[in-house]
Amino acid sequence: MVLDITTLRVALGVVALTLLLLFYASFRRTRSAYNGWWCIALLFFLTGNSAFLLNGTPHQVWANPSGNALLVGGAFSVWAGARSLRMLPAPRWRLAAACAVTVFASLLDTPGTNTWSGGLAYLGFMTVGIGLASLDLWRLDSSYSHVHKSMAIAAGFLATYYFGRWVLFLAEGQSGPDFRLYFGPSIASLVTLVLLVAVSFSMTALSNDQLINGLSERAARDNLTGLLNRGTFLDLAAKELKRLHATGSIASLILADLDHFKAINDVYGHAAGDAALKAFAHACTESVRATDVVGRYGGEEFILLLPGATQERAESIAADISRALAATESLDDMQLPTVSYGVASSPADAVDLTTMIAAADAALYEAKSLGRNRVVRAGRRA
């Protein structure tokens, strides 16, 4: 049976347009980044396949390179969507570079008479884009439903198929018997059509997972500073301390309080106070390690858990935070406040969050009574 490539491309275009309208309606409601990138991918696939319908006409000279680049853009948009699920930045420059190289390779390969102009570049970038999407989907954590595994397998199959096309195109050329039989445009369009319909049923589940995870993340964060809120910090810190206790590791805890914060609100207004809180939060995130846990404890008070850190190391981190805050540009002629710190450490055999917080709070009170703008170690003055 001979498959009519024109009919298949029209059918693929109709399916892509239908899915695009459905997922765009969903994107407008949820604003899911994954949904958005999937809509962009569908738009690329729709316009790319439409451009190929002009093959055999005088417009082929520009339509064929454009179709190649648009389909490559679709493949890399699928990858961008997969990266959004992992909270990674979109590979925009890679997408643009892949499309540009594909166009350039196609224009150099007599696109006016050659329907496979730039074929090696086109097939290669399709393999890379879909293959990377498969890898990122597979690496999603357990907070997503297991449907991402099926999506990863489907994308992996399609990437493998395009890699097979690339290899056989390189070995036989576009007119090779095996290439035409197993990897020609008709078979490729049919495979893409089936997989497009199949994976679209999983798209809603992944988009909803992303939306739910985003809501959970926002619920765990302080709206103003972006740091963990008190409840989330206490939960995570307690779990981390249990882990440290099991491995015989030490930990240190810092309580920080912005000095004379009420005066900032009284003199400059609450907006200035909010700016000072955000500036301190930024100084914290710039100074701590990736393994440290930072939260807003309440009002102008902040709390940090430093796994594996000695008291000396914790005091050094507190000093780094104050230096980073002091280096921040003044906001509307407002002098940023100094900070007082209380530091407590726990030995490996006696890790207890409540005790550590109480000790750090006592040290913080002492720092305030000694004149503020200093670090005091629990049990003795620094």
C-alpha positions in Angstrom: 0.0 0.0 0.0 1.3 3.4 -1.0 0.7 6.2 1.5 -0.2 9.5 0.1 2.2 12.0 1.6 0.0 15.0 0.9 -3.0 13.4 2.6 -1.0 12.4 5.6 0.5 16.0 5.9 -3.0 17.5 5.7 -4.2 15.0 8.4 -1.2 15.8 10.6 -1.9 19.5 10.2 -5.6 19.1 11.1 -4.7 17.1 14.2 -2.0 19.6 15.2 -4.4 22.5 14.8 -7.1 20.8 16.9 -4.6 20.0 19.6 -3.2 23.5 19.5 -6.6 25.1 20.0 -7.4 22.7 22.9 -4.1 23.2 24.7 -4.1 26.9 24.2 -7.5 27.1 25.9 -6.0 25.1 28.8 -2.9 27.4 28.8 -5.0 30.5 29.1 -6.7 29.0 32.2 -3.7 27.5 33.9 -0.7 29.4 32.6 1.3 26.2 32.8 4.7 26.8 31.3 4.7 23.2 30.0 1.3 23.8 28.3 2.7 27.0 26.8 5.7 25.3 25.3 3.6 22.5 24.0 1.4 25.0 22.2 4.5 26.6 20.7 5.7 23.2 19.6 2.3 22.4 18.0 2.4 25.7 16.2 5.8 24.9 14.8 4.7 21.4 13.7 1.6 22.8 12.1 3.3 25.6 10.1 6.3 23.4 9.2 4.2 20.6 7.7 2.1 23.3 5.9 5.3 24.6 4.3 6.1 21.1 3.0 2.8 21.1 1.1 4.4 23.7 -1.3 7.0 21.1 -2.4 6.9 20.7 -6.1 5.8 24.3 -6.6 7.9 27.4 -7.4 7.6 28.3 -3.7 9.7 25.2 -2.7 12.9 27.2 -2.8 11.9 29.0 0.5 9.2 26.7 1.8 11.4 23.7 2.1 14.1 25.3 4.3 11.4 27.0 6.3 9.6 23.7 6.9 12.8 22.1 8.1 13.6 24.9 10.5 10.0 25.1 11.9 9.9 21.3 12.6 13.3 21.6 14.3 11.9 24.5 16.3 9.0 22.2 17.3 11.4 19.5 18.5 13.4 22.0 20.6 10.1 23.5 22.0 9.2 20.0 23.3 12.5 20.0 25.0 11.9 23.4 26.5 8.6 22.2 27.9 10.3 19.2 29.5 12.8 21.5 31.0 10.1 23.7 32.5 8.8 20.7 34.4 12.2 20.4 36.1 12.2 24.2 36.8 15.1 24.7 34.4 15.5 27.7 32.0 14.2 27.3 28.5 17.0 26.6 25.9 16.1 29.6 23.8 19.5 30.3 22.2 19.8 26.6 21.4 16.4 26.6 19.7 17.3 29.7 17.7 20.8 28.3 16.8 19.3 24.9 15.7 16.7 26.6 13.5 19.3 29.0 12.0 21.8 26.2 11.2 19.0 24.1 9.6 18.0 27.0 7.4 21.6 27.7 6.4 22.2 24.0 5.5 19.0 23.8 3.5 19.7 27.0 1.5 23.1 25.6 0.5 21.6 22.4 -0.7 19.6 23.5 -3.8 16.2 23.8 -2.1 14.5 24.8 -5.4 14.9 21.3 -6.8 15.9 19.1 -3.8 13.0 18.3 -1.4 15.6 16.9 1.0 17.7 20.0 1.1 19.6 20.2 4.4 18.4 16.7 5.3 21.3 15.7 7.5 21.0 18.9 9.6 17.2 18.6 9.8 17.2 14.9 10.8 20.1 15.4 13.2 18.5 18.3 15.1 15.2 16.5 15.3 17.0 13.6 16.9 18.8 15.9 19.4 15.7 18.0 20.3 13.4 15.1 20.9 16.1 13.0 22.5 16.9 15.7 25.1 13.2 16.1 25.8 13.0 12.3 26.5 15.9 12.6 28.9 14.5 15.5 30.9 11.1 13.8 31.1 12.7 10.7 32.4 14.6 12.6 35.1 11.4 14.2 36.6 11.1 13.6 40.3 8.5 11.5 42.1 6.2 14.6 42.7 4.9 14.1 39.1 2.6 11.3 38.1 4.2 8.2 36.5 2.7 9.3 33.1 6.0 11.2 32.5 7.7 7.8 32.1 5.4 7.0 29.3 6.0 10.4 27.7 9.7 9.9 28.0 9.5 6.4 26.4 7.4 7.8 23.5 9.8 10.7 23.0 12.7 8.3 23.2 11.1 6.1 20.5 10.6 9.0 18.2 14.2 10.2 18.8 15.5 6.7 18.0 13.3 6.7 14.8 14.8 10.0 13.7 18.3 8.8 14.5 17.6 5.8 12.3 16.5 8.1 9.5 19.6 10.2 9.9 21.9 7.1 9.7 20.2 5.6 6.7 20.0 9.0 5.0 23.8 9.3 5.5 24.4 5.8 4.2 22.0 5.6 1.3 20.8 9.1 0.5 17.2 10.1 0.0 16.7 7.7 -2.9 18.0 4.6 -1.0 15.5 1.7 -1.1 15.6 1.1 2.7 15.3 4.7 3.5 12.3 5.2 1.2 10.7 2.0 2.6 11.1 2.5 6.3 12.0 6.2 6.8 10.5 8.1 4.0 8.2 11.2 4.5 5.0 9.1 4.4 6.1 6.7 7.2 7.6 9.5 9.2 4.3 11.6 9.0 2.3 8.5 10.0 4.5 7.8 13.0 4.5 11.4 14.1 0.7 11.6 13.8 0.1 8.5 15.9 2.6 9.6 18.6 1.2 13.2 18.6 -2.3 11.9 19.4 -1.0 9.3 21.9 1.1 11.7 24.0 -1.5 14.4 24.0 -3.6 12.4 26.3 -0.8 12.6 28.8 -0.3 16.3 28.4 -3.1 17.4 30.7 -1.8 15.2 33.5 1.7 16.7 33.3 0.3 20.2 33.0 -1.9 19.7 36.1 1.1 18.3 38.0 3.1 21.3 37.1 0.3 23.6 38.3 -0.1 21.7 41.5 3.6 21.7 42.2 3.8 25.4 41.5 1.0 26.1 44.0 2.6 23.9 46.6 5.9 25.7 46.1 4.2 29.1 46.5 2.4 27.9 49.6 5.8 26.8 51.1 7.4 30.2 50.5 7.0 33.6 52.2 5.3 35.8 49.7 7.5 38.9 50.3 11.0 37.4 50.5 10.7 34.1 48.6 12.3 32.3 51.5 10.7 29.3 53.2 7.9 30.2 55.5 8.2 29.3 59.2 6.2 26.0 59.1 7.9 24.7 56.0 11.4 25.6 57.5 10.6 23.8 60.7 9.4 20.7 58.9 12.5 20.6 56.6 14.9 21.4 59.4 13.6 18.7 61.6 13.9 16.1 58.8 17.4 17.3 58.0 18.5 17.1 61.7 17.2 13.5 61.9 19.3 12.7 58.9 22.4 14.3 60.4 21.8 12.5 63.7 21.7 9.2 61.8 25.0 9.9 60.1 26.7 11.4 63.2 27.0 14.9 61.6 26.9 18.2 63.4 24.8 21.3 62.5 24.5 24.9 63.4 21.5 27.2 63.5 21.4 31.0 63.1 18.6 33.3 64.2 18.9 36.8 62.7 17.0 39.9 63.5 17.1 43.3 61.7 18.1 46.1 64.1 15.7 49.0 64.7 13.4 47.7 62.1 10.4 49.4 63.5 12.1 52.8 63.0 12.4 52.1 59.3 8.7 51.5 59.0 7.9 54.6 61.1 10.3 57.0 59.2 10.2 55.6 55.7 7.0 53.7 55.5 6.1 50.0 55.3 7.2 49.8 51.6 10.7 50.7 52.7 10.5 48.1 55.4 9.5 45.5 52.9 12.4 46.5 50.7 14.8 46.0 53.6 13.4 42.5 54.3 13.8 41.5 50.7 17.4 42.9 50.6 18.3 40.8 53.6 16.7 37.7 52.1 18.8 38.3 49.0 21.9 38.7 51.0 21.1 35.4 52.7 20.7 33.5 49.5 23.9 35.0 48.1 25.9 34.0 51.1 24.7 30.6 52.2 25.6 27.2 50.7 23.4 25.1 48.5 22.9 22.6 51.4 21.7 25.3 53.9 18.0 25.8 54.7 16.8 29.4 55.0 13.5 30.7 56.2 11.6 33.8 57.4 10.9 33.1 61.1 8.4 36.0 61.5 8.4 39.7 61.1 12.0 40.9 60.7 13.4 37.7 62.1 15.1 35.0 60.0 16.3 31.5 60.6 19.1 29.4 59.0 20.0 25.8 59.4 23.6 25.0 58.3 24.2 21.2 58.1 27.7 20.1 58.9 28.8 23.6 59.9 30.7 24.4 63.1 29.9 27.4 65.2 32.9 29.2 63.7 31.7 28.5 60.2 28.2 29.6 61.1 29.6 32.9 62.5 31.6 33.4 59.3 28.4 32.9 57.2 26.6 35.4 59.4 29.4 37.9 58.8 29.2 37.3 55.0 25.4 38.0 55.1 26.0 41.3 56.9 28.7 42.3 54.4 26.4 41.4 51.5 23.6 43.5 53.0 25.9 46.4 53.7 27.1 46.3 50.0 23.5 46.6 48.8 22.7 50.0 47.3 20.6 52.2 49.5 16.9 52.2 48.7 15.5 55.7 48.2 18.1 57.3 50.5 17.2 54.8 53.2 20.1 53.3 55.1 19.7 49.6 55.3 19.6 48.2 58.9 22.4 46.3 60.7 21.7 42.8 61.9 22.1 40.9 65.1 22.7 37.2 65.2 22.4 34.3 67.6 24.3 31.1 66.7 23.8 27.7 68.3 25.4 24.4 67.4 24.6 20.9 68.2 27.0 18.0 68.6 26.5 14.8 66.6 25.0 12.9 69.4 22.4 15.4 70.6 20.6 16.9 67.6 17.4 18.6 68.6 15.7 21.5 66.7 13.7 22.9 69.6 16.8 23.1 71.9 18.9 24.7 69.1 16.3 27.4 68.4 16.0 28.2 72.2 19.8 28.5 72.5 20.1 30.6 69.4 17.2 32.8 70.6 19.0 33.4 73.9 22.2 34.3 72.1 20.2 36.7 69.8 18.7 38.4 72.9 22.2 38.8 74.3 23.4 40.3 71.0 20.6 42.9 71.2 21.4 43.7 74.8 25.1 44.2 74.0 24.3 46.9 71.5 23.1 45.0 68.4 25.0 44.6 65.1 27.0 41.6 66.2 27.1 37.8 66.4 26.8 36.0 69.7 27.5 32.4 70.1 25.1 30.4 72.4 26.8 29.8 75.7 29.4 32.5 75.4 29.9 35.9 73.7 31.5 36.2 70.3 
